[in-house]
């Protein structure tokens, strides 16, 4: 064999060896990332090429793509750490071995705000969520209507996957709702002769009345007393909801005239649904309400966020005058 042929053969084997070493290096190397760059998000718009770009593998990604191309891009949130073996990273992405997130359901005042909060934590966008939460058929299938849907959400922190579907999210919330309404709570709800949605509605009003959890059972008992007597609740938070302005610090006669099924000054009984997602403290305050004879309440003149309670209207008027004087002194309109 002449020298030329030997050189060609040697070069051929060298090329194969080099390619093999490069391939092995692509598989056996590690991917180093900054501490604040250890999460990879793969969404519906990603392709195999964009996935490799997000991994930061560079030439190793191209080699892997040639040898073991993805059959399918799997969406998800992947925690890859700061120093992950390339082959481990590849397997994690190929098999969709994503890492869960901790999703906190807040006590949002509106469906729009809830959707915004969820969209910042999930692959679902806020418009998709709002449209779904406002869709009568979707709500009906979940066991609610658009007014009562907030009762499905129990504020807590749940472990879910970032790419959970809308249907999956609804199923998970239904499951957590069912778990919340355990035997003990069910018995208390039956004793009140109220549905879950009605209890959530009353709890949402209680939550809006005070942030003081210790006071909530007293307020819940007061509103239950009014309901039993057929008296309108006359709850200021429902007027704020009807007007569409929770920032109101003083409810005027014009506000009280607002035509709305949520205005409990004009309508007796409970509003059509919750005026916010009720807190667990609010829900349990209704179920474990305080038994007393109070029918009236008024914010304390010290603006502490707590209330003066009264069993008679004459006593209530005295409390109200003190509060009005305090509002006037601070020039609050």
Buried (B, 14 or more C-beta within 10 A) or exposed (E): EEEEEEEEEEEEEEEEEEEEEEBEEBBEEBBEBEEEEBBBBBEEEBEBEEBBEBBBBEEBBEBBBEEBEBEEBBBBBBEBBEEBBBBBBBEBBBEBEBBBBEBEBBBBBBBBBBBBBBBEBBBBEBEBBBEBBBEEEBBEEBBBEBBBBBBBBBBEEBEBBBBBEBEEBBEBBBEBBEEEBEEEBEEBBEEBEBEBBBBBBBBBBBBBBBEBBEBBBBBBBBBBBBBEEEBBBBBBBBBBBBBEEEEBEEBEEEBBEBEBBBBBBBBEBBBBBBBBBBBBBBBBBBBEBBEEEBBBBBBBBEEEEBBBBBBEEEBBEEBBEBBBEBBEEEEEE
